[in-house]
Amino acid sequence: MSPPLLKLGAVLSTMAMISNWMSQTLPSLVGLNTTRITTSDSLTQISPKEGWQVYSSAQDPDGRCICTVVAPEQNLCSRDAKSRQLRQLLEKVQNMSQSIEVLNLRTQRDFQYVLKMETQMKGLKAKFRQIEDDRKTLMTKHFQELKEKMDELLPLIPVLEQYKTDAKLITQFKEEIRNLSTVLTGIQEEIGAYDYEELHQRVVNLETRLRDCMKKLTCGKLMKITGPVTVKISGTRFGAWMTDPLASEKNNRVWYMDSYTNNKIVREYKSIADFVSGAESRTYNLPFKWAGTNHVVYNGSLYFNKYQSNIIIKYSFDTGRVLAQRSLEYAGFHNVYPYTWGGFSDIDLMADEIGLWAVYATNQNAGNIVISQLNQDTLEVLKSWSTGYPKRSAGESFMICGTLYVTNSHLTGAKVYYSYSTKTSTYEYTDIPFHNQYFHISMLDYNARDRALYAWNNGHQVLFNVTLFHIIKTEDDT
């Protein structure tokens, strides 16, 4: 191929790259068809004295704690995000404008060559028509060579026309980008006096406030129960499984106690994953059989009701010894005052953010529920509250932040029906439904570290997430 044709081949190659770049890259960068910028009212600062409404739920599917915060309505979060998006979009447009400028220079340079080549080709075509009319005066061989070259060049004419169109398109893009850049700059100026760096810093400060707020998140009122998430299917219809709410974040041991009577074997797993796979790490043979399914692991020790008695046992997993035992005065036992499903569930031991509790019934309280706060070391009763809710009518119960929540059924249609606050010594009737997926709950206990309910549901070990409502105020509030 002759030098002019080589040059033209390079131009066409450049043109192909330009067309491909325009068709694939420009739409995604510019976002003209998808990006819409809107403006709103002026910025509003958050007063440090405004309260926070915080909803906290327990876990996501990966086991991470979820805390959802409802901040005051007027805040900078959404505006900061829009400002950041605007800044990023403006930078994209500016970078793209520079790229278009470089491309435009190359295009204009090649475009001048294309125009010159086009003129020469059209002139050559006219000369060929004239020569054809008088070809008898030319040598047949030379004429044939020129005609072959002309035939080779003729298909390039429409390609050159397309190249001219693409060159005009690039010029048009350049103008549109210049206009878009002007619009974005105007919007950025219109948003306010805060630049991106300042807005970003305010977001960081807000996140710091939020983390500090979460550190103060300790207690709240039960608002909702969601789930369940089925962790495993194992054992009999009745049993208990649990983790230690006072364990460190790295300690995720699980304890498993099958059946409600005639058993002394506790199985330990190093993690939920090991529990699911059945990779048991250790087995404990307790000195006494337990009664019911309402045991609790708290600060490295197992608390359970000794079979056929109202005696509470504290057993250390580390030493394998009984550290304390004490009779729970007047407490009914051995199916005198169980939950509705029976199973020697007279005495329910549980723990929450405040400490260790025992829930049971006595003759002195006419079979109604008594709540006692226990000393975790000696098992001594620190204080008791007498409620008016009959123990035999309760499906299961659990403590959250010093409030007892009682379910009205262990079968279908279960809901939290009644609550009693030890802080105010008052009760209320509630209506918080939850899904009893496998139709028979024989254990339901709250874990304050996970903010979740552990349940034994007809041979299924399941978890429920809980949503708590908090009003947390800043230190400046009075």
N, C-alpha and C positions, 0 to 999 in steps of 0.2 A: 504494500500500500504506500502511496506517495506521501511526503511530509504533510501537505494540507489535509489529506484524509486522516493521518495519524492525529493531527491537531483536532480535527473534527470529532474523532473517536474519543479523545480525552474530554472534550466539551460535552458530548452525549453521556459519557460516564458520570461526569459531574452533575449533569442534569438529572440523570436517573437517581442519584443519591439525594438530590434536592427534593425531587418529587416524593421519594419514599419517606424522607424526613418530615416533609410537610403533611403527608397523609397519616403518619403514625404518631409523630411526636408532638406537633403543634396542638392538636385538639386536647390531648391529655394535659399539656402544660398550661395552656391558656385557660381551659375550662370554661369557655364562653357559653357553652350549652348547659353547664351544670352548676356553675358558681353564681351565687346570688348574695350580694352584700346588702344588709339592711342596717339602718341606724335607728336608735331609740333615744329615750330621754337622757338627761344629764346623769353623771355618776353620783351614787349615793354612798357615803361612808357608813360603815357599821359602827354603831355606838358600842363602846366597851361594856356598857351596862345592860345591853340587851341579853335576854335569856336564851338558852339553847333548848330546843325540844329534841330529845334524842330517842330514837327507836333502836333497840339493839336486838338482833337475832343471833342465833347460836352459831351455826356452821354452814359452810357451803359444801358441795359434794367432795371437795378435796380436803375437808377437815379444818379449814381455816375459819377463825372467828370473824363474824360479820357484825359491824356496828354501822347502822344507818342513821345519819344525823339530819334533822330538819332544822336548818338555820333560819334566821329571820328572812322575811320575804324579799326585802331589798338588800341585795348583796352584790359583790363585785365578781363572783365566780364566773357567771355566764359572760359578763362584759369582758373580763380578762381573757377568757377563752376566745371570744370573737376578735379581740384586739390582737391576740397572738396569731390567729388564723389570718387576719388582715395583713399583719406584718410579714408573715411567711409568704402569702400570696403576692404581696408587693415585691418582695425580694425575688420570687420566681419570675415575675413579669420583667423586672429589671435585668435579671440574668438572661432571660430569653431575648430581651431587646438587644443586648450586646451580641448574642449569638446571631440574631437576625441581621444585625448591622454588618458583622463579618461576612455572613453568607451573602448579603446584598452586594457588598463590594466585589466578591468573587463573581456573583451572577452578572453584575453590570459589566465587568471586564470581559467575561465570556460572551455576554450579550452583544457587545460591540463587534466581536469577531464573527458571531453568527450573522449579524446584519450584513457585514461585509461579504461573507461567504454566500449569503442568500442572493445578494445583488450580482455577484460573479456568476453564480449558477444560473440565475434567470437570464443574464446576458449571454452565457454560454448556450443556453437552450435556444435563444433567438438566432444565434449564429448557426447552430445546427440546422435549424429550419431553412435558413438561407442556403447553407451548403448543400442540403439535400436537394434543393431545387436545381442546383448547378453541379451536382456530384460528378457529372460526366467529365468535368475539367480537372478532377482530382484523381489521384491514384487510389485505386480500390482498396489497397492494403492499409494506407494511412487513414482513410475514411472509416474503415471497419474498426481500427483501434480506438479512434476518437468516439465512435458510436458506442463501443463497449464501456468506455469510461463514463459516458453520459448515462447509459442505462444503469450503471452502478450508483451514480449520484442521484438519479431521479427519485428513488424511494426516501431519500433524506429530506426532501422538501416538506412533506407533511410533518415529519418529526421536528424540523426546525420551527414550523408554525406552532406546534405544541410547546416547544421550548419558550417561544416568545410569550405564550399564554402563561406558563409557569413563572416566568420572570415578572410579569405584571402582577401575578398572585402574590409573589414575595413582597413586592412593593406595597401591595394592599395590606398584607399582614403587618408590615412594618408600621404603616399608618395606624392600623387598628390597635396595635400594641402601644404605640405612643399615646393614643387617646385613652386606652384602658389605664395606663400608668398614671395619666393625669387625673382620671376619675378616682383611682384608689388613693392617690396622694391627698386629694381633696377630702375623701371620706375619713382618712386617718386624721387629718387636721380637724375635721368636724367632730370627731368622737370626743375630744377633750384635750386637756393639758397634760395627760399622762402618756409617756412614751412606753414602749414595750418593756424595757428593763425595769421601770418603776412598777408597771402592772405585774410583771413576773415576781418581783420582790413582795408585792402585796399578797399575791397568791401563796407564796412560801410562808409569809407571816400568818396567813389565815390557816394554812395546813398545820403550822406549829400550834396555834390556838386549839385547833381541832384535836390534835394528839394530846395536848394537856387536858382537854375536856374529857377525852376517852379514859385517861388515867384516873379521873375522878368518878368514872362510871362504875358504881358498885351495886346499887340497888334500884329497883323499879317495880312497877305494877304489871302483872301479867295482862297482856292485851290479846294475844293470839298464839295458837299452836298450829304448826304446819308439819307436814310429813304424812306418814312416816317414811324413813329410809331403812330398808331391810338390809341389815349387816350380815346376818347369817341365819341359817335354819339348822337347829340342833337341839338335842335333849328331849325331855318330856314336855308335856303341856305347861308345866309349872317350873319356875326357876328364877335365878337372878344373875345379872352380869353388871359389871361396874368398873369405873376407873377412879383414881384418887383425885378429888378436886384440889388438894393442896400439893400435889406433886409438881415438880418443875416442868418446864416446857419440853425438856428432852426425855422426861420419864412418862411414857404412855402405856404403862403396863395395864393389862386387862385381867380381871378376876371373874371366874365362872363357877356358879354353884347350882347344880341341877337338882330339881325336885324340892319339895317343901318340908320333907321329913325323912327320917331314917337314912341320913347321909352325913358324912363328916369330911368329904373330899373336896378341897378347893383347888381349882386348876388355874395356873397363872400363865399369861402370854406376854411377851415383851412389847407388843404393839397390836393395834387393830388389825394390821395386815397379817401378823402371825396368828391372831385369833381367827380370822377368816380362813386362812389356809390350814389351821389346825396344828401349827407348829408350837406345841406346848413347851414352855421353858422350865416349869417347876410344878410340883404337886405338894400340897400341904394336907396333912392328916390331923384334923382338929381333935382336941381332947374330949369334946362333947358333940353330940348331934345337935343340929339346929332345928328351930321351929319356924315355919313360914318361909317367905321369900323376901322379907323386908330388911335385908342386911345393908350395911354401908361400910365402905373403906374410906377412912379419914386419917390423913397425916401418917400413912404407913401402917395403920392397924385396922383390923377387921372387927366391927362391932356386930354382934348377932344375939338373938334370943335363944337361950338354952332350952332344949326340948323339954316339954311338960313342966315348965316353970315360968315365972315372971322375972327370972334372973337374966341380966344383960352381961355379956362377956366381951372383954377387950383382949384381942389376940394380936401379938406382934408378928408380922411377916419376917422381919429381920432376925429376931431371936427364936421364933418358933415357940414362944411361951405365952401363957396367959398373964397379962399385965394387971388386970383388974376384973372384978366381977361384983355385981351389986343387984339386990332385989329391987324391982320397981314397985314401990309400995301400993297396994290395993289394985294393981293392974290385973285385969282379967287375962287368962291364958288358956291354951288348949281348946280353942273354938268356943270360948265363952262369949267373947266380943270380937269376932273376926270381921273382916270385910265381907261383902255379900257373897263372894266366891268361896269362902271358907278357908281351908288349907292352913289352919293354925296361924292365921295372919292377924292375931290379936295385937301384937306389939310391932309397930312400924318404926324402925330407926332410920334417920335421914340427916342430911347435912345441907347447909346453904351458906350464903355469904357471912352469916352471923356466927354459926357454930353448929354444934351437935344437938339433935332433937330426938325425943321419943313421942310417938303418937299412939294412944291407947284408950281404953275406956275402963271405968270403975263402977262398982255398985253405988258408991257415994254420989256419983254424977249421973245416976240413973241410966247407965249404959251409953251415955253421950261421950263424945270425944274429949279427951284431956290432952293438952299439949304441954310437954315439959322440956325445958332447956337443960342440957346435961353438961357437967364438967367433963371434958374429954379425957382427963387423966384419971380421975377417981370415980367417974360415973355418978357422982352426987347430983341430985336434982337442984338446980339453981333457982328456978322459978317455974310455976305451973299456971296454966290458964284452963278454965273449964268452959267448954262450948255447949251449945244446945243442939248439936247435930248428932243423931244416933249413929254409933260406929257401924252397926250392922247394915245401915242403909247406904254406906259409902262403898263405891266401887274400888277406888284406890285414892291415895292422897300424896301430896308432896309439899315441901316448904321452899319458898323463894323469898329471900330478904325478910325473914321473920313473919311471913304470912303463909298460913296453911291454905292450900287449894284442894278441895274435895271434889272428886268426880262422882256422878250419880249412877254410874253403871260400869260394870266390867265387860258388858256385852256390847251389842250394836247400839248406835245412837249415843255414844258416850260424849259427855261434855263436862267441863268444869262448872259445877252447879252452885258451889258455896265457897266462901273464903272467910278466913278469920285472921285479923291482924293482931299480933301480940304487942305491937307498938301502941296501938290505941285501945286494945281490948274490945274491939267492935267487929261485927260480922256483916256480910252482905251476900245476897243471892246474885249469882252471875250467870252468864250464858256464853261460854266459850267452847264451841264444839271442836272435836278433833276426830281424826279418822281411825277407827278401830278396825284395821284392815283384816285381821285374822280372827276377830270375833270373841277373843277371850284374853283379857289382860290380867296377869297375876302379879305383876311388879311394874311400878312406875315411879321413878326417882329422878330428882333434879340434880344436875352436876353444875356447880357454879363456875368452874373453870371453863368448861365447854359451852356453858349456857344452853344446855340441851337436856331433854328428858330421855333417860334410858328406860326401855320397856321390854318385858318378856311377854310376847303376844302369841300364845298358843304354839309354843315351840319355835317361835321366830324372835331373834334378837334385833330390835329395831331402835331407831333414834327419831325423836321429834325435835324440831327447832321451836324455840319460844321467842316471842317478841315482847319486850318489856318497854314500858313507857317511863321516861325520866324527864324531870325538869331540872336542868343543871345551870346554875348561875355563876357568873364570873366573880372573882374576889372583890370587885368594886361594888357589887350589889349589896344592899343592906336588907 
